[in-house]
Amino acid sequence: MKTLVIVTHPNIETSRINKRWAAELRKHSELMTVHELYSTYPDGKIDVEREQKLIEAHDNIVFQFPLYWYSSPPLLKQWLDEVFTYSWAYGSTGDKLRNRKLGLAISLGGKESDFGKDGDIPFTINEITIPFQATCSYTGMNFLPIFTVYGAEYHLTDEQIEQSAIDYVKYIVEIVQSGEKATV
């Protein structure tokens, strides 16, 4: 059971968290494929057939990205619009995503206490990601718990980032691939 991790960070080389996560995941290539959208499509011209074949070769998908204005970076939205086509992803014959699992791995600048009814942002990460959940429902995928790391703006220590990379691999192995609840 192999997982496709779609990394969408427009400045991955300057990212401490997403860059470290991708590097850690690459150590487990027998379990997962790391696919960086901005590196693959710097011009924004997506090869839809290639992307669909890549998905079909994997059992699970994880979208990894930093939260940008309460959503994903723009290339991931474009990718979804172009790759999840009628009669492939949905519609009367569109079943290529059905029964696959979808996880999200999100780095957030704010602290966890900033999100929720008592925070500066009165929405939880589960509420903010409802469009992804709706996409799963519409295409027959199974939406998984979200892997998050808060506080990117607050200068996480190297040790905290390192631990998050280890926890992220554990999330993919225990939650995404086996469907069991991880203890991260």
Secondary structure, DSSP 8 states (H G I E B T S, - for coil): --EEEEE--TTGGG-SHHHHHHHHHHTTTTTEEEEEHHHH-TTS---HHHHHHHHHT-SEEEEEEE-BTTB--HHHHHHHHHHS-BTTTBSTT--TTTT-EEEEEEE-SS-GGGBSTTSSB-S-HHHHTHHHHHHHHHHT-EE---EEE--GGG---HHHHHHHHHHHHHHIIIIIIT------
